């Protein structure tokens, strides 16, 4: 299956707890950290939820 790389660009400080949990679910917990994930609709939805704190790397 296809892979997708995601980099955390924003801090979860002063964000809602569900957004923090979404970052942890994506394998991110520090600015600059990169995570490689399966490209599924669930992962795409998680990325959309925290799109202001992450970027997709090609």
Buried (B, 14 or more C-beta within 10 A) or exposed (E): EEEBEBBBEBEBEEBEEEBBBBBEBBEBEEEEBEBEBEEEEEBEEBBEBBEEBBEEEE
